[in-house]
Amino acid sequence: FRWLAQAADPDVALNQFIRFVEAYGLRSMLFELLVVNPKLLELLVKTFDASRYAGNLLIRRPQLLEDITRGGVLDREVSVAEHLKRLDALKITLVSLDLLRVYRQTQLLRIFLRDVLGLADLPALFAEQSALAEACLIFVNRVHGNESDLTIIALGKFGGGEIGYGADLDVLFVGDDIRAAQHLVVAMAQPTAEGSMATLDARLRPEGEKGNLACSLRAYEVYYETRAQLWEAQALTRARPVAGPRQDQFMDLAQRVWRKAAQRDDLYAQVDGMLQRIRYERGSAADLLDFKTGTGGVIEAEFLVQALQMRADIWNPQTMGALRDLTTRGLLQEEEAALVKKSYEYLRLIEMALRRWENKTVSSLPADETEQRKLAQRIGADSLDLFGQRYREAREGIHAVYSRYLR
């Protein structure tokens, strides 16, 4: 009850705890375990309070608690290479892909617990989730036998290694085998009793949703030279190769297109125009709750960094890495860069706390004050008023620097 008293939503946490106890089996063994290891009880209550998704995973597979919390498992990051090594050992085939889904859920729960216990900071959590998603994508592609036919390029936050909970994976497919790309998209999104792996979003391809899911390298070249708009070149800022035989050729093309677009006199106006268009379509310009596309939101910070790095010819798909490069080169004052970094990370922290609950995309604060109070407590704010003040300061700080350079 002492731990429940510190929860943002004690009733929900208690209900989840009761469900876990009922699912565990031998209650006497569980209670003995919790008495011997009080930190485990703290972990359970914090997890049930921070994430219904993670709580449900534990309730469904109670044995995961001991598997994940045994010595050293929670103490370090797991790389793409290490994930792939472990997956290879499982001997997974097309008919046993549920083993991969179980592995993904187990590793995602491990990341949730590292988050809840404060064992990893925000960049580390982004990197871990990105590594897990990338390993799953590479492995499914291998199982389907597409390694020699299909080249996969990551874009967006996936390209930057900065995805959060519940994120889609922005990708491009290079190659002539459209069916291979289709099979990969379906396999990744296929829901089963063990959940699904991820939704692949390939809408940034030539002609968008109207175009072929996979295109040859030559088709990309012709499209970028003749019909692509500046925002499509801007999207290549975060291009990063993941798998396939044409990774180097595509990245050479992407950087040529990107550098050519960066030389346009109207670069900043075009970037700002695209941001305004996004806001108009979402109706978010004056929406204080929309921390993603609203004024001074996450996208504004990212567009600011991308525009400046394009103009300065700084190739770095990671937002925070590019921001450091801009500061090192003297293209942003240290005070400005520090303000953007602090504000951007605070908004992403809020995003993580909201997405963590259901492992789903969320881009706005809850309108209900009670829910806002829970959110404030979950990110460590001392009060709702202080949370609101810091939230407004973050949005205003990003917009002030953005306006100085791009408006």
Disulfide bonds with the S-S distance in Angstrom:
none
